[in-house]
Amino acid sequence: MQFNMLTVSVENNIAIVKLNRPEVFNALCLELLEELEQCFINLEKDDSVRVVIIAGDERFFCAGADVSQMVTVTAPSQIRPFIALIQRVFNSIEAFTRPVIAAVGGLALGGGTELALSCDLRIAADNALFSQPEIYLGVIPGAGGTQRLPRVVGLTRAKELLYTGGRVSAKEALEIGLVNKVVPPEKLMDEAKALAEKIAKRPPLAVMLTKACINHGMEMPLAQGIAYEGRCFEWLFSTKDQREGMTAFLEKRKPQFKGE
């Protein structure tokens, strides 16, 4: 897969997607978003991919939406195509059938934080800085920030951050549950890959259904979510991986999962 503003590689069942617009701190423009959308369409079709890592570089993950493309907008209808695209892209990352890990180094501002929030898991370098600073620009988050942030860090903390545009250090991000782990910048990708490798060794179909149960269940009443989980549990008994996993357990050996 060749892109102008992304680099994409797949190895050992792990896809690494790197934002590559360094001259503007990986700011999200229309072309970058379109490439990101196509990238995930392509990855969804690649059965060899079990986990995806999204990264920037050690100085900046993503500085948010490219304000230079917005400053001349004077009517809601003019900005609507951009908002529709960025929401569609981030929704597709959240709905991607396999786990997605954000490896966040340096700045993750506005849309950068929203991109990280659309991922399942987040590993941060200790120089990472998160913020939803849209309030300073006279607007609000438009790519899911008002919806995903409260679901991750809680309603009260999210309101404070969204109302003030306050910044969150990597240490504080760990404390409030925004990230899963904090590591030195030079170990960020190694840590993200280690987590991805651990997940990639698990039975792919069970991992996919676990993600589906969590994501769909969060939008359902508890009883409905439990019923959905039950149907997914039942379906897995039609897979070879289920038989391999239980047989290996009884035979006291490591299972060999193939995603079948």
VOPAGU-2260 file (C-alpha; in pm, 1 decimal, decimal comma):
REM VOPAGU-2260
SITE   aa  ch    i         X         Y         Z
SITE  MET   A    0       0,0       0,0       0,0
SITE  GLN   A    1     153,6     329,9    -113,8
SITE  PHE   A    2      40,5     663,2      26,8
SITE  ASN   A    3     172,9    1019,1      23,5
SITE  MET   A    4     102,2    1103,6     387,5
SITE  LEU   A    5     113,7     761,5     550,3
SITE  THR   A    6     366,4     481,8     572,2
SITE  VAL   A    7     218,7     135,2     615,0
SITE  SER   A    8     392,7    -194,6     684,5
SITE  VAL   A    9     265,3    -538,0     781,8
SITE  GLU   A   10     482,3    -793,4     957,9
SITE  ASN   A   11     407,3   -1084,8    1189,9
SITE  ASN   A   12      31,9   -1017,8    1171,6
SITE  ILE   A   13      80,0    -655,9    1287,1
SITE  ALA   A   14      16,1    -352,3    1066,9
SITE  ILE   A   15     199,6     -31,0    1155,4
SITE  VAL   A   16      39,8     284,8    1019,6
SITE  LYS   A   17     249,4     599,9    1063,0
SITE  LEU   A   18     123,4     950,1     996,5
SITE  ASN   A   19     380,6    1118,6     773,8
SITE  ARG   A   20     317,4    1491,3     743,9
SITE  PRO   A   21     602,4    1615,8     964,2
SITE  GLU   A   22     619,3    1968,8     824,2
SITE  VAL   A   23     289,5    2047,9    1001,0
SITE  PHE   A   24     318,6    1808,5    1296,8
SITE  ASN   A   25      97,1    1547,5    1125,0
SITE  ALA   A   26    -198,4    1786,5    1111,3
SITE  LEU   A   27    -506,3    1626,2     961,7
SITE  CYS   A   28    -591,8    1757,5     617,1
SITE  LEU   A   29    -841,7    1616,4     369,4
SITE  GLU   A   30    -580,9    1414,1     181,2
SITE  LEU   A   31    -437,4    1256,3     495,3
SITE  LEU   A   32    -784,9    1163,5     618,7
SITE  GLU   A   33    -877,0    1015,0     281,4
SITE  GLU   A   34    -557,5     808,0     284,1
SITE  LEU   A   35    -625,2     693,5     639,6
SITE  GLU   A   36    -974,7     587,4     538,5
SITE  GLN   A   37    -847,2     390,2     239,3
SITE  CYS   A   38    -571,5     236,9     449,6
SITE  PHE   A   39    -821,2      87,0     694,2
SITE  ILE   A   40   -1043,0     -32,4     409,1
SITE  ASN   A   41    -740,3    -216,7     272,4
SITE  LEU   A   42    -639,2    -355,1     611,4
SITE  GLU   A   43    -991,9    -478,9     679,4
SITE  LYS   A   44    -957,2    -701,2     371,5
SITE  ASP   A   45    -619,1    -838,9     482,2
SITE  ASP   A   46    -685,1   -1149,9     689,2
SITE  SER   A   47    -319,1   -1168,7     791,4
SITE  VAL   A   48    -357,7    -852,7    1001,3
SITE  ARG   A   49    -455,9    -923,5    1361,1
SITE  VAL   A   50    -358,5    -592,8    1524,6
SITE  VAL   A   51    -295,1    -237,9    1397,3
SITE  ILE   A   52     -65,7      23,9    1551,5
SITE  ILE   A   53    -115,1     392,1    1465,3
SITE  ALA   A   54     182,8     616,9    1535,2
SITE  GLY   A   55     340,1     952,0    1454,6
SITE  ASP   A   56     696,9    1014,1    1562,5
SITE  GLU   A   57     860,2    1075,6    1898,3
SITE  ARG   A   58     795,9    1453,4    1885,6
SITE  PHE   A   59     436,9    1461,1    1770,6
SITE  PHE   A   60     161,5    1206,7    1725,6
SITE  CYS   A   61     -83,2    1446,5    1560,8
SITE  ALA   A   62    -139,4    1818,5    1611,7
SITE  GLY   A   63    -507,9    1795,2    1520,8
SITE  ALA   A   64    -701,7    1931,9    1226,5
SITE  ASP   A   65    -519,2    2157,3     982,3
SITE  VAL   A   66    -655,5    2499,0    1084,9
SITE  SER   A   67    -517,2    2655,9     768,2
SITE  GLN   A   68    -785,9    2467,0     576,0
SITE  MET   A   69   -1058,1    2603,0     805,1
SITE  VAL   A   70    -973,7    2964,9     869,2
SITE  THR   A   71   -1150,9    3093,3     556,9
SITE  VAL   A   72   -1469,8    2895,6     622,5
SITE  THR   A   73   -1765,1    3126,6     687,1
SITE  ALA   A   74   -2067,8    2893,7     667,0
SITE  PRO   A   75   -2162,0    2560,2     823,0
SITE  SER   A   76   -2214,2    2402,7     481,2
SITE  GLN   A   77   -1850,6    2471,3     392,2
SITE  ILE   A   78   -1706,1    2279,4     686,9
SITE  ARG   A   79   -1960,4    1997,1     676,4
SITE  PRO   A   80   -1768,1    1777,9     425,9
SITE  PHE   A   81   -1455,8    1788,2     646,5
SITE  ILE   A   82   -1647,6    1698,8     961,7
SITE  ALA   A   83   -1831,6    1418,9     780,6
SITE  LEU   A   84   -1500,2    1276,2     658,2
SITE  ILE   A   85   -1310,4    1292,6     987,1
SITE  GLN   A   86   -1601,5    1140,9    1177,9
SITE  ARG   A   87   -1635,9     865,5     921,0
SITE  VAL   A   88   -1263,7     785,6     937,9
SITE  PHE   A   89   -1244,0     780,3    1316,9
SITE  ASN   A   90   -1566,0     579,3    1339,5
SITE  SER   A   91   -1416,8     325,9    1098,0
SITE  ILE   A   92   -1106,2     293,4    1315,6
SITE  GLU   A   93   -1320,9     238,6    1623,8
SITE  ALA   A   94   -1531,9     -17,1    1432,8
SITE  PHE   A   95   -1230,8    -190,4    1273,3
SITE  THR   A   96   -1283,0    -556,8    1347,1
SITE  ARG   A   97    -941,3    -609,3    1505,0
SITE  PRO   A   98    -774,6    -419,7    1791,2
SITE  VAL   A   99    -606,9     -87,2    1714,0
SITE  ILE   A  100    -331,1      53,0    1936,3
SITE  ALA   A  101    -230,8     420,6    1939,1
SITE  ALA   A  102     141,0     473,5    2006,9
SITE  VAL   A  103     141,6     835,9    2119,3
SITE  GLY   A  104     464,3    1030,9    2137,2
SITE  GLY   A  105     477,8    1406,8    2185,9
SITE  LEU   A  106     181,0    1622,2    2091,1
SITE  ALA   A  107    -168,4    1476,0    2055,0
SITE  LEU   A  108    -382,8    1785,3    2026,5
SITE  GLY   A  109    -747,9    1822,1    1924,9
SITE  GLY   A  110    -803,6    1573,3    1645,7
SITE  GLY   A  111    -485,7    1397,0    1757,6
SITE  THR   A  112    -642,5    1314,7    2091,7
SITE  GLU   A  113    -964,5    1220,8    1912,4
SITE  LEU   A  114    -770,5     987,2    1682,1
SITE  ALA   A  115    -610,8     820,3    1984,2
SITE  LEU   A  116    -952,6     791,1    2150,0
SITE  SER   A  117   -1088,6     607,3    1846,2
SITE  CYS   A  118    -829,2     335,1    1906,1
SITE  ASP   A  119    -885,7      45,9    2146,0
SITE  LEU   A  120    -567,1      91,9    2347,6
SITE  ARG   A  121    -317,2     372,8    2397,5
SITE  ILE   A  122      51,6     352,9    2486,3
SITE  ALA   A  123     212,8     690,9    2556,5
SITE  ALA   A  124     570,4     811,0    2567,4
SITE  ASP   A  125     644,6    1010,6    2880,2
SITE  ASN   A  126     670,7    1323,9    2663,6
SITE  ALA   A  127     315,3    1282,9    2534,7
SITE  LEU   A  128      75,8    1571,1    2579,3
SITE  PHE   A  129    -298,8    1540,0    2525,5
SITE  SER   A  130    -547,5    1823,3    2485,3
SITE  GLN   A  131    -878,7    1924,3    2330,1
SITE  PRO   A  132    -796,4    2292,3    2276,9
SITE  GLU   A  133   -1079,5    2366,8    2034,0
SITE  ILE   A  134   -1243,2    2597,5    2287,0
SITE  TYR   A  135    -953,8    2843,6    2234,9
SITE  LEU   A  136   -1049,9    2864,5    1866,9
SITE  GLY   A  137   -1415,8    2936,7    1933,1
SITE  VAL   A  138   -1532,5    2588,6    1836,7
SITE  ILE   A  139   -1578,1    2244,5    1994,1
SITE  PRO   A  140   -1431,3    1902,4    1913,1
SITE  GLY   A  141   -1592,3    1768,5    1596,8
SITE  ALA   A  142   -1438,3    1422,6    1562,6
SITE  GLY   A  143   -1585,9    1254,1    1867,9
SITE  GLY   A  144   -1408,1    1430,9    2152,1
SITE  THR   A  145   -1723,8    1526,7    2341,7
SITE  GLN   A  146   -1846,4    1167,7    2315,6
SITE  ARG   A  147   -1543,1     940,4    2348,9
SITE  LEU   A  148   -1348,8    1136,5    2611,3
SITE  PRO   A  149   -1626,4    1111,9    2877,2
SITE  ARG   A  150   -1660,7     740,9    2803,5
SITE  VAL   A  151   -1288,9     690,5    2867,1
SITE  VAL   A  152   -1202,3     924,7    3156,0
SITE  GLY   A  153   -1542,7     989,9    3309,9
SITE  LEU   A  154   -1795,8    1267,5    3273,0
SITE  THR   A  155   -1666,2    1522,1    3525,8
SITE  ARG   A  156   -1299,2    1506,5    3423,5
SITE  ALA   A  157   -1391,3    1521,7    3056,4
SITE  LYS   A  158   -1609,0    1829,4    3108,3
SITE  GLU   A  159   -1322,9    2009,5    3280,2
SITE  LEU   A  160   -1082,6    1931,2    2995,5
SITE  LEU   A  161   -1332,7    2020,7    2723,8
SITE  TYR   A  162   -1452,0    2342,9    2888,4
SITE  THR   A  163   -1099,4    2471,3    2959,5
SITE  GLY   A  164    -892,8    2319,6    2678,7
SITE  GLY   A  165    -654,7    2202,4    2949,1
SITE  ARG   A  166    -350,6    1987,9    2874,5
SITE  VAL   A  167    -289,2    1642,0    3016,2
SITE  SER   A  168      62,3    1506,4    3065,0
SITE  ALA   A  169     142,9    1141,2    3003,8
SITE  LYS   A  170     158,0    1081,0    3379,8
SITE  GLU   A  171    -185,4    1234,5    3435,9
SITE  ALA   A  172    -322,8    1054,0    3130,4
SITE  LEU   A  173    -225,1     726,0    3294,7
SITE  GLU   A  174    -381,3     830,3    3625,1
SITE  ILE   A  175    -718,6     915,9    3467,9
SITE  GLY   A  176    -728,4     609,4    3244,9
SITE  LEU   A  177    -670,6     789,0    2915,8
SITE  VAL   A  178    -372,0     565,3    2836,9
SITE  ASN   A  179    -280,1     209,5    2928,5
SITE  LYS   A  180      90,7     258,6    2989,4
SITE  VAL   A  181     363,8     524,9    2983,6
SITE  VAL   A  182     718,6     448,9    2868,9
SITE  PRO   A  183    1029,5     645,5    2766,3
SITE  PRO   A  184    1009,2     781,0    2407,9
SITE  GLU   A  185    1279,4     547,1    2282,3
SITE  LYS   A  186    1077,4     246,4    2400,8
SITE  LEU   A  187     736,9     358,1    2269,1
SITE  MET   A  188     723,2     149,7    1951,9
SITE  ASP   A  189     883,5    -151,1    2121,2
SITE  GLU   A  190     616,2    -140,8    2390,8
SITE  ALA   A  191     334,6     -96,3    2137,3
SITE  LYS   A  192     469,9    -386,2    1931,6
SITE  ALA   A  193     505,2    -605,8    2240,1
SITE  LEU   A  194     140,4    -545,9    2328,7
SITE  ALA   A  195      36,3    -603,7    1966,3
SITE  GLU   A  196     233,9    -928,9    1954,4
SITE  LYS   A  197      68,0   -1050,1    2272,3
SITE  ILE   A  198    -277,7    -984,8    2125,9
SITE  ALA   A  199    -181,3   -1129,5    1786,5
SITE  LYS   A  200    -100,8   -1463,2    1953,6
SITE  ARG   A  201    -455,0   -1492,7    2087,4
SITE  PRO   A  202    -729,4   -1661,8    1880,3
SITE  PRO   A  203    -820,8   -1396,7    1618,8
SITE  LEU   A  204   -1193,1   -1474,8    1597,7
SITE  ALA   A  205   -1233,2   -1464,3    1974,8
SITE  VAL   A  206   -1045,4   -1133,2    1989,6
SITE  MET   A  207   -1265,0    -989,0    1715,9
SITE  LEU   A  208   -1583,0   -1095,3    1892,2
SITE  THR   A  209   -1453,8    -963,0    2223,7
SITE  LYS   A  210   -1412,1    -621,2    2059,4
SITE  ALA   A  211   -1757,1    -646,5    1902,1
SITE  CYS   A  212   -1916,8    -738,8    2234,6
SITE  ILE   A  213   -1752,4    -446,4    2413,1
SITE  ASN   A  214   -1822,2    -185,2    2145,7
SITE  HIS   A  215   -2180,5    -288,2    2072,8
SITE  GLY   A  216   -2254,0    -373,0    2434,1
SITE  MET   A  217   -2160,3     -23,4    2549,1
SITE  GLU   A  218   -2452,4     106,8    2343,7
SITE  MET   A  219   -2701,6    -153,7    2472,3
SITE  PRO   A  220   -2893,9    -204,1    2796,1
SITE  LEU   A  221   -2709,0    -453,6    3017,5
SITE  ALA   A  222   -2949,2    -743,1    2956,4
SITE  GLN   A  223   -2929,7    -695,2    2579,6
SITE  GLY   A  224   -2550,8    -674,0    2590,2
SITE  ILE   A  225   -2527,2    -996,7    2790,2
SITE  ALA   A  226   -2756,6   -1169,9    2541,7
SITE  TYR   A  227   -2536,5   -1049,1    2254,0
SITE  GLU   A  228   -2230,4   -1180,4    2436,1
SITE  GLY   A  229   -2400,8   -1516,7    2476,7
SITE  ARG   A  230   -2469,6   -1550,5    2104,7
SITE  CYS   A  231   -2106,3   -1466,5    2027,1
SITE  PHE   A  232   -1988,0   -1722,9    2283,2
SITE  GLU   A  233   -2208,2   -1986,4    2124,2
SITE  TRP   A  234   -2087,8   -1908,0    1771,7
SITE  LEU   A  235   -1724,3   -1961,6    1869,0
SITE  PHE   A  236   -1805,1   -2330,2    1928,1
SITE  SER   A  237   -1825,8   -2363,2    1550,4
SITE  THR   A  238   -1457,4   -2266,8    1511,5
SITE  LYS   A  239   -1142,5   -2475,7    1491,9
SITE  ASP   A  240    -967,8   -2233,2    1727,4
SITE  GLN   A  241   -1216,5   -2315,1    2003,9
SITE  ARG   A  242   -1147,2   -2685,7    1968,3
SITE  GLU   A  243    -772,4   -2622,5    1949,8
SITE  GLY   A  244    -777,5   -2399,4    2256,5
SITE  MET   A  245    -971,0   -2640,1    2476,4
SITE  THR   A  246    -782,5   -2946,8    2351,7
SITE  ALA   A  247    -447,3   -2776,9    2413,9
SITE  PHE   A  248    -562,3   -2681,3    2763,7
SITE  LEU   A  249    -645,6   -3042,2    2846,8
SITE  GLU   A  250    -324,6   -3167,6    2687,2
SITE  LYS   A  251    -121,7   -2907,0    2877,9
SITE  ARG   A  252      42,0   -2755,9    2568,1
SITE  LYS   A  253      43,7   -2418,7    2396,9
SITE  PRO   A  254    -242,8   -2376,1    2147,5
SITE  GLN   A  255    -178,0   -2295,6    1781,9
SITE  PHE   A  256    -450,3   -2054,2    1674,8
SITE  LYS   A  257    -510,8   -2001,3    1302,5
SITE  GLY   A  258    -818,4   -1780,3    1291,7
SITE  GLU   A  259   -1042,0   -2061,6    1169,9
